[in-house]
Amino acid sequence: LGLQPAQVSFCSCTPRPPRRSSMASARRILFLGETGDGKSELAVALSHPDLGLQPFPKVRREATKEIDTIRGKEIDGRPLELIDSPGFGSQRLSLVQLIAGVEKELVEGVDDVSVTIPITNGRLKLGCQVVAFLLHTGCGGDLRAWEHVILCGTKSDRAEDGDHSFFYDSVVPEFFRAPLEVGLHIRTAVTGKAAPQCLDVQSLESAFASFQPAHRLVYHPIDIHVLSSFLAEQLGVDPAIVAKELQHARCQSQPQPVPLPLLRASTRMHGPPFLDQPTMTMPGQEAAPAVSHLVGMQLQHQQDSQYDFNHQHPQPQQQQQQQQQQR
């Protein structure tokens, strides 16, 4: 693609710590592709404990609304952790928001990226182009990152004569052009329904078994200006608008820090002194219930006002008593 390695750039929000999966040795697989390409069907099928042909409930078009993780079966004694994502072109999630979520999963670490494309398409659409850009730029131009990728042709049961051969002779070489030029190993799979409500995923399972990654994919968030320029060119919009939305989406994908209460700062200025003092308790004693800050300030204000008023402006009855004493 003739692109330069990316510089790491992220928003100023608090960094998200790496997620510790409940399956420490699980093989994390991220599914990417266009809306309706069959990503969710593959994830559901691979979550079935039995091997071979997998029965699955019917998944309607654009069923995935957000990135979700599913516990999968075991392959070669290692459980799968399946990360299902909304499709590129989803009407529920913008492309920028989806990419921000995908980058978060890539940064946390995945073992495989399964890119789905219907075998009847005959060409690489926007989803495949975005994935190729993310892998090339986010991985710093390291072509070994392609070893973690599987191009999965879906819906082979709908293929016509010549679709399979065109997929292997044209689509696959175009998608894996960079790694093939240096002789790297690539992985492909073809899936489809062998019977109603029965998806054949044996080819995809064989692709998983053919490569055991020694480490997870190393990915760094792409510089916001580089990524927004690429997306703006694909979408035909102003790069500044994309950059602003991307910055917001990245911040939204990070946990926001909980603001500390401004209680002590206000009490030092206006509140009674005892609210700033730590509560002292003897061993075996229970701490006294805390006094509300607002209630404490209100009581103190009432006491001060009453004192100042009585001191500076005595009541008429008190004035008469003072005059009688003086006489």
N, C-alpha and C positions, 0 to 999 in steps of 0.2 A: 504493500500500500504506500510505501515511500514516506512513512511517518516517523517522527522522532520519538524516542522514549519520553514518557510523561514525567513531569515534576509533581511531587506529592503536594496536594493542596486540599484543605478541608475547611469547614466553617469554624468559627471561634467557640462553638458550643463545647460542653464538657465531653471528652472522648468517651465512646462506649467501650467498656472492657470486653475482651473476647468472651464469647458465650461458651460456657462449659456444658457440653451436651451430657444428657443423662446416659448416653451410650458413648463411653470414653473411646472405645476402639471402633466406633461405627464408621462406615464408609459413607461420606456425605456426597450426595448427588444432586446437582442443581439442574432443573429442567427449564429450558428457554425456548421460545418460539413464538410464532404468530398466534393470534386468537383463533381457536377452533382447530388447531393442528393436532390435538390429541395428547397434550402433555398430562392433563389430569387423568386420562384413561390409563396411561402408562404408569403413573404413580400409584393409582389404585390397584392395578394389576400386579405390580411389584410388591405391594404390601400384603399380598396373599401368601400364606405360609407354604403352600404346596408349589412344586415345580411344574413346568409344562404349561399347558393351556390354562389361562387364568379367567374364571368367570368374574364379571364385575357389573355393578349397577350402571344403568345408562347415565352418562354425563352429558348434560345439555351444553349447548354452545356458550362460551364465556361464563363458565360456572365458577371459576376462581376469581374472587374479588380482591384477595391480598395474598402475599407470600405466606405459605403455610408449610409446616414440616410434618411428615408422616413417617411412622415407624414401618420399616420394610422387612422383608424376609432376609434370611442369611444366604450369602453366596460365598463359598469356600470358607465357611466357618466364621464369616464376618457379617454382622447385621448391617442393613442399609438404613440410612437416614435420608429420606426423599424430600427434597425441597421443591414444592410445586409453586409456580409463580403465575400471575396473570399474563395473558399474551400481549405481545406488541400489537398495538392497534386497538387495545381495549377501550371501550367507551366509559368504563367506570374509573379508570386510572390513566392519567396522562403519561406520555412517553417519558417525560422528565422525572416524574414521581416513580415510575417503575424502574428506571435506570438507577436512581438513588437507592432504592431498596435492593436491587440486584448487586450493586457495588458493596453494600453493607454485608451481604452474604458472602461475596467473594473475599472481602477483607477478613472476615471471620475464618475463612478457610473451607474449601471444598476439595474433594478428591476427583470428582468427575463433573463435567458439564455436558449434559445431553441436549443437543440442539435438534429440535424436531422440525421437519418439513414434509408435507404430504408428497408422496412419491409421484403424484399426478401433477404437481406444480410445473415441473420442468424448468424452473429458474430460481435463483436466490432472491428472496424478497427483503424487505427492510429489516426484519428480525435477524436474519443471518448476517446482514451487513453490519448491524449494530454490535452483534456478538463478536464478529471478527475485529472490529475497531476496539472494543473493550479489551479483548485478549492481547492484541498487539500493543496497544498503548499502555494499558494498565499493568502489563507484565514487563514493561521496559524493553520491549522488542525481543525478549527471549523466546526463540522458536520452540523450545522444549515445552512451553506451556501448552502447545497444541496436542501433546501426548495425553493430556487430561480431557480431551474433547472427543465426543462421539457424535457423528452426524447420523441421526436416526430418520429414515424414511418411513413415514406412517401411512396408514390407510392403503396398504398394498392390495387389499382385497378389491379396491375400486380401480386398480390400475388396468390400463388397456395395453394392447400389443405395442411394445417398444418403450413403455414407460420405465421398466426396470433397467433396460440397457442404457437409456438416456440418463437415468439417475447416476449409474456407476461410471459412465463414459464422459459425462459433461458436468453434472452438478457437483459430484464429489471432487473431481480435479480442480474445479473453479473455487470451491470453498476451502480446500486444503492446498492451495497453490503454494503458499510460502513454505510450509513444512515439507512438501513433496520435492521442492527444488533442492533441498539439502539432504534428502533421503531419510527423513524421519518416519517413524511408524505412525500410521493413522488408523482410526477405528470407525467402522460404519456398522449400521444395523438396519434391518427392515422389519417392520411390525404391521400387523393387520388382523382382522377378524377371521378366524378359521371357521367359526360358526356363530350364529346369533348369540350375543351377550357372552362371547368367548374370545378373548384377545390373545394372540400368540406373541409372546415376548421372549421366546427362547433365543432369538438372534441378539437381542439386547443383552440378555444375561451372559451370552457367550462373549460379547464385547467387553463386559465388565471383567469376566474371568481372564481374558487374554492380556490384561495389563494390570499389574499390582503396583500402584504408585508408592514410591519410597517416602514421599512427603506430599503434603497438600499443595495445591496451587498457590503460588505467591503472587498476590495482587495488591497494588497500591491505588488509592483513589486518583483519578486523572485530574490534572489541573483544570480548574473550572472554566477557564477561557478556552482551552483546547477542546474540551468536551462540548461546551456550548456552541463553539464555532462549527463543529462537526454536525451537531443536531440541527442548528439553524440552517445549514446547507441542505440537509435532508428534508426538513420541513418547510423551507422557504420562508422563514420568519427572521426577525431582527435578532442577532446574537445577544444583544444586551437584555432583551426580554427573556431569552432562554437562560442566560446566566443568573438573572434575578430569581427565576423560578427554581433553578437548580440549587442555588444557595439556600433557598427556603426549604426545599425538599430534603436536602442533606441535614439541615438543622432539625427538621421534623423527625428524621429517622434516628436521631440521637436522644438519649434520655436527658431531660432538662433538669438542672440542679434545683433542689428545693430551697426557696429563699428562706433565710434565717429570720425569725421574728424581730421586729424593730422595737421590742419592748424595752430593753435596757437603755437604748439610746435616748428614748423619750423620757424615761424615769429619771435619768441623770439631770435632765434639763428642768423638768417640771414636777416630777413625782416625789412622793415621800421617800426619805432615805432608806427605810427598812426594805424596800423592794429590791435595792441593789445589793443587799447583804446576803451572803449564803446562809441557808438554814442550818443551824447547829442542833444536833441531836445527840443525846447520850446513848451509849450502848443499851439496847433493850427498849428504847423509847421509840415511838412512832413520830414521824415528822408532822408538824402542824400543817393543816391544809393551806395551800397558797391563797393569798388574797388577790382578787382580780385587780389588774392594773387600773382599769377605768374606775372601778368602785373605789379603790384606794385614793386615786386622785380626786374623785368627787367628794369623798368624806373630808380629805385634807383641805380642799377648797372651801367647803362649808364651814369647817372649824376656823380657818384663817379669816374668812369673811365675817363670821360672828364675833371673833375676838377683836378685829380691827373696828368693827362697827361699835361695839360696846365701849371700847377704849377711847375712841375719838369723839363719839357722839353719845353721851349718856342719855338715858331715858328721862322724861320730865319727873317721874316719881323719885328717881335717884337724885336729881337736882334739888328737889325740895328737902330731902333728908340731909344733904350736904349743907344747905343753907341753915337748917335748924341747928345742926351741930356747931356751925360757926357762931351762931347767935349765943 
